[in-house]
Amino acid sequence: MTTHSSHPKLRVVIVGGGVAALETALALRQLASEQTTTTVIAPNEDFVYRPMTVREPFAYPSARRYPLARIVRDANAELLTDELDYVEPDKRTIHTKTGKTIEYDALVLALGARAVPRYEHAITIDDRCMDETLHGLIQDIEGGYVDSLAFVAPGRMAWQLPLYELALMTAGRAYDVDVDLATTIITPEDSPLAIFGHVASDALAQRLERAHIKTINSAYVEVPGAGEVVINPGDRHLHVKRVIALPELYGPAIRGIPLGEHGFLPVDPFGRVREVEAVYAAGDAVDFPIKHGGVGSQQADAAALSIAALAGAPVTPEPFNPVIHGMLLTDDDPLYLTAKLTGGHGFSSEISDTPTWASGHKIAAKYLAPYLDELDRETVPTR
């Protein structure tokens, strides 16, 4: 099947159903609704607010789910439930897994990254099934069967926030049930969440110390056997009852598109994929080292501005200039961290007990966050 259109509007195709894809669609509705038509291609029926899944193993309510079709419709876009197979950029055409051929004037690749377990003998964090992955572990801790844990990050993972959240919430749960739990975090960072700069990092280090969580930084680990952690440099050995690890991330490796290291998509500051025309990318699929929903939404905004200008809308493209907003969930009230980035590390950073950005959402997205607020208000019972 081949779709053709003589419509004068710029035909935009967005591939993906996560934060970056939906932010792009909502941004185009705001910036260039009269100049574009948008199609979103995604396999998922729901958009899951995945940053909140870390709470699920601790008997919190499940992360919110929103019907993808509703969001896409409200973005004045069309949803095609399918998956990308390959791209022919010279023909400005994509092919889907079900055999459809779709032409585009601008293509946005927002497929996310592939999470791959790095350690055979560790429990790998998976935010698609967090409760299923960790619920049994939490029960074992509550029952006194597990008295030591190691939370580890592989060397190629730059977003460690969930690791600290899980360590703090686990230590808090053990304290609540009067279990003496030895907890250690091991990461290649120079200091806890160093990406946010020394102000936020020092405050987090103090919180970890109060929770009796040991941190080993600037370290790389192997897990050669169950409960065995080898820490380098120094060839130190740590024996624990369980090891919990972040996954390693790889790019989507899309056929027909030039790829960077580990399959990620190389983009310029305006969201354009290098070496091909009319192809843009945002979110975890791109080669920016920090993988976070708020960062992905900022990349999506840059791409949407570029596309809107291409379509003739009265806007000026602006480069991606990341400001990192992070809500750190703990066993108590959350902490809110903000940092502007330079050279891969934070500067002008701050940490607060209250949100330092407008929406206060865990994902600080310019268009998606207020839209989800509206959906949430619709579901609140009225008296």
Secondary structure, 3 states (H helix, E strand, C coil): CEECCCCCCEEEEEECCCHHHHHHHHHHHHHHCCCEEEEEEECCCEEECHHHHHHHHHCCCCCCEEEHHHHHHHCCEEEEECCEEEEECCCCEEEECCCCEEECCEEEECCCCEEECCCCCCEECCCCCHHHHHHHHHHHHHCCCCCEEEEECCCCCCCCHHHHHHHHHHHHHHHHCCCCCEEEEECCCCCCCHHHHHHHHHHHHHHHHHCCEEEECCCEEEEEECCEEEEECCCEEEECCEEEECCEEECCCCECCCCCHHHCECECCCCEECCCCCEEECHHHECCCCCCHHHHHHHHHHHHHHHHHHCCCCCCCCCCCCEEEEEECCCCCCEEEEEEEECCEEEEEEEECCCCCCCCCCCCCCCHHHHHHHHHHHHCCCC
